[in-house]
Amino acid sequence: MKEGIHPDYHPTVVTCVCGNTFTTRSTESNLKLEICSACHPFFTGKQKLVDSAGRVEKFMRKYGKKSEAKTESADTSAAS
């Protein structure tokens, strides 16, 4: 390897939002993850809703109100 062209490679602490931490080696000093193998549904076998960009709220705003309005109108027409 040529001297002076490669970045420093040192121990790094990786932290997930679930609280899991582990040590590895990287060119970065600290890494923060949104999801790791301790909380990912593929590895845990548990289905968990992971919403990192507000996608569920966006879906509910876009499609949730239409279904609620339809059910209310169906209830009033069924009562008549």
N, C-alpha and C positions, 0 to 999 in steps of 0.2 A: 504494500500500500504506500502511496505517496504521502509524504509528511505535509501537514498543513491544509489539505483540501477536504478532509473528512470532518463532520461535526462530532462534538463530544458525545459519547455514549455512556450514560451513567444510570444507576438505580433510580427508579421512578415509582411513586405511589399513585395507584389508580383508584379513584373513588367513584362509586355509583350513587345515584340519587336514592337508592334503596338502603344505603348505609354500608354496603359491602366494600371492603378495601383489600387490595392485594398489591404486592410489589413485583415489578418487572424491570426490564431495562429499556430505555428509550432515549431519544435525543431531546425530548421535552422533559421539563422538571416535574410537573404535576399534570395528571390527566383527569378530567371529570367526564363521566359517562352518563347517559340517560338510562341505559338498560345494560345489564350484564348477564352472565350465565346463571347467576343466583336468582334473578328475578324474571328472566325471559321465559315465556310460556312453553317454548319448544323444549327447554332443558328441565323445567320444573314439572311439566305435565298439568299445570293449573292454568285455566283461562283467566286472564286478568286484562282489563281494559287499559291499554297504554295510550294516552292521548298527549302527545308531545307538542302538537301545533294547534290545538283547539279544534280538531276535525270533528269531534263528536258534537260539540256545541254548534258548529257551523252546519252540520247535517240536521240537527234538531231545529235550528232556526229556519232552514230552507224547507224541510219536509215535515217536521213535527207539527207545525200549526195547521197545515192543510189536513192532516189526518184527524186532528182534534176537531176542526170545524166540520168535517164530514160526519163524524160520529155525533156531534151535537145536533146537526140538521137531521140526521137519521133518527135520533131519539125523539125529536119534536114531531116528525112526520109519523112515527110509529105510535105516538101517544094520541094523535088525532083520530 
